[in-house]
Amino acid sequence: MFLHGWTMTGDIFADAFDRLSDRFTCLAPDLPGHGRSAGFAPSIGGAAAMLDDLLCGHDLEEVTLVGWSLGALIGWEYISCYGTARLRAMISIDMSPRPLNGPGWTLGLSGQTEEQARAKSQRFRADWPGSARAIARTMFAGPEGAPGLSVAQAEARILSQPAPVMADMWDSLVASDHRATIGTLAVPLLAIHGAQSRVYPPPVADWLARTAPRGAALILPNAGHAPILEQPRDCCQAIAGFATEPWTTP
């Protein structure tokens, strides 16, 4: 079960589906407020409720959650609210359990204070085109973007999303703190991170691996905030291996 990042949609995982669907049944819903999703609030809690509805409605079990950025935070919210009875394992991609930095916590949004992260909500509402351009440029390790998604294409995807709804989801994202959830996680966790991420610092992956009862970290070189797009072969190989037999050391 793939959960996409903020401002993206489920079809962002099309290449991963091509690489994995011969061995796994792959699903990637549009999260609330994104794409064609409807019926659930554009918040972390609303997205977790949507995920629970999807898993229960289709009676899915032994599911490996793969959450990229926002998607990982939603995965942790789901586990906190609904448990892990339907899950086999979880994989987070370039995400922090607490997006805001603060006293004793420097593994949130890179180089940003709490005030700066919160102020972005107003900028998103006031200047979505300018915000979309900035978001797209920080997604990747380099200016060329990813093999299947250029910076310009990423910007167009972001612009297609409604600014007020994206700002609402951002507010919910930066208010989240799932550090305690990681410490009691009942399923194995693999934290994949881009070595050149400009969104969340790579050491957060090591924190996740150390803190989860059964955790592992994998840092992918030459990848930024979107390892599954920038290093798709290595990322999908790790996903396939972990989904088949969750391990605690890569």
Secondary structure, DSSP 8 states (H G I E B T S, - for coil): -EE--TT--GGGGHHHHHHHTTTS-------TTSTT--SS-SSHHHHHHHHHHHHHHTT--SEEEEEETHHHHHHHHHHHHH-STTEEEEEEES--SS-S-BTTB--SSTT--HHHHHHHHHHHHH-HHHHHHHHHHHSSSSTT-BTTB-HHHHHHHHHTS-HHHHHHHHHHHHT---HHHHHT-SS-EEEEEETT-SSS-THHHHHHHHHSTTEEEEEETT--S-HHHHSHHHHHHHHHHHHHS--S--
